[in-house]
């Protein structure tokens, strides 16, 4: 049962990352990207808390709050790790 859950979850994130997230091109304001953040958050924090963390992050994925985050000057992205 656990492997079916992980397979379904990984399948969902694969579809999201390949078909939905990729439509924006390379325009994500953060590193890691929102889709990669979602995968890491769910793996590290569990399905419920990871999903909540993803939606919180996704609502902040704009250029209006840049002063609150460290910046990766090489990638030119804001840094928001899973913690």
The 8 nearest C-alpha neighbors of each residue, nearest first, counted from 0:
[[1, 3, 2, 4, 5, 6, 7, 8],
 [0, 2, 4, 3, 5, 6, 7, 8],
 [1, 3, 5, 4, 0, 6, 7, 8],
 [4, 2, 6, 0, 5, 1, 7, 8],
 [3, 5, 1, 7, 2, 6, 8, 0],
 [6, 4, 8, 2, 3, 7, 9, 1],
 [5, 7, 3, 9, 4, 8, 2, 10],
 [8, 6, 10, 4, 5, 9, 3, 11],
 [9, 7, 5, 11, 10, 6, 4, 12],
 [8, 10, 6, 12, 11, 7, 5, 13],
 [11, 9, 7, 13, 8, 12, 6, 14],
 [10, 12, 8, 14, 9, 13, 7, 15],
 [13, 11, 15, 9, 14, 10, 16, 8],
 [12, 14, 10, 16, 15, 11, 17, 9],
 [15, 13, 11, 17, 12, 16, 18, 10],
 [14, 16, 12, 19, 13, 18, 17, 20],
 [17, 15, 20, 13, 14, 34, 18, 12],
 [18, 16, 14, 21, 15, 13, 19, 20],
 [17, 19, 15, 14, 21, 16, 20, 22],
 [20, 18, 15, 21, 22, 16, 17, 14],
 [19, 21, 16, 22, 15, 23, 18, 17],
 [20, 22, 24, 23, 19, 17, 18, 16],
 [23, 21, 20, 24, 19, 18, 17, 25],
 [24, 22, 21, 26, 20, 25, 27, 19],
 [23, 25, 21, 22, 26, 20, 27, 19],
 [24, 26, 27, 23, 21, 22, 28, 32],
 [25, 27, 24, 23, 28, 29, 32, 76],
 [26, 28, 29, 25, 32, 33, 60, 30],
 [29, 27, 76, 77, 60, 26, 61, 62],
 [30, 28, 77, 76, 27, 32, 78, 31],
 [31, 29, 32, 78, 76, 77, 79, 28],
 [30, 32, 36, 29, 35, 33, 80, 79],
 [31, 33, 30, 35, 34, 29, 36, 27],
 [34, 32, 36, 35, 37, 31, 57, 29],
 [33, 35, 37, 36, 32, 16, 38, 20],
 [34, 36, 38, 32, 37, 33, 31, 39],
 [35, 37, 33, 39, 34, 38, 31, 40],
 [38, 36, 34, 40, 53, 35, 39, 41],
 [37, 39, 35, 41, 36, 40, 42, 34],
 [38, 40, 42, 36, 37, 41, 43, 35],
 [41, 39, 49, 37, 43, 42, 38, 44],
 [40, 42, 49, 45, 46, 44, 38, 43],
 [41, 43, 39, 40, 45, 44, 38, 49],
 [44, 42, 40, 41, 39, 45, 49, 81],
 [43, 45, 49, 41, 40, 48, 42, 46],
 [46, 44, 41, 49, 42, 48, 47, 43],
 [45, 47, 41, 49, 48, 50, 44, 42],
 [48, 46, 50, 49, 45, 51, 41, 44],
 [47, 49, 51, 50, 45, 44, 46, 52],
 [50, 48, 41, 40, 52, 46, 44, 51],
 [49, 51, 53, 47, 52, 48, 46, 54],
 [52, 50, 48, 54, 53, 49, 55, 47],
 [51, 53, 49, 55, 50, 54, 48, 56],
 [54, 52, 50, 56, 37, 55, 51, 57],
 [55, 53, 57, 51, 56, 52, 58, 50],
 [56, 54, 52, 58, 53, 57, 51, 59],
 [55, 57, 53, 59, 54, 58, 52, 60],
 [56, 58, 54, 60, 59, 55, 53, 33],
 [59, 57, 55, 56, 60, 54, 61, 53],
 [60, 58, 56, 57, 61, 55, 64, 63],
 [61, 59, 57, 58, 28, 56, 62, 29],
 [62, 60, 63, 59, 28, 64, 58, 65],
 [61, 63, 64, 65, 28, 60, 59, 66],
 [62, 64, 61, 65, 59, 66, 60, 67],
 [65, 63, 66, 62, 67, 61, 59, 68],
 [64, 66, 67, 68, 62, 63, 77, 69],
 [65, 67, 64, 68, 69, 63, 70, 62],
 [66, 68, 65, 64, 69, 77, 70, 63],
 [69, 67, 66, 65, 77, 78, 70, 79],
 [68, 70, 78, 77, 71, 67, 79, 66],
 [69, 71, 77, 78, 72, 76, 68, 75],
 [70, 72, 76, 75, 73, 74, 77, 78],
 [73, 71, 75, 74, 70, 76, 77, 69],
 [72, 74, 75, 71, 76, 70, 77, 30],
 [75, 73, 76, 72, 71, 30, 70, 77],
 [76, 74, 72, 71, 73, 70, 77, 28],
 [75, 77, 29, 71, 74, 28, 30, 70],
 [76, 78, 29, 70, 69, 30, 28, 68],
 [77, 79, 30, 69, 70, 29, 68, 80],
 [78, 80, 30, 29, 77, 81, 68, 31],
 [81, 79, 82, 78, 31, 36, 30, 29],
 [80, 82, 40, 79, 36, 39, 43, 52],
 [81, 80, 40, 79, 43, 44, 52, 39]]
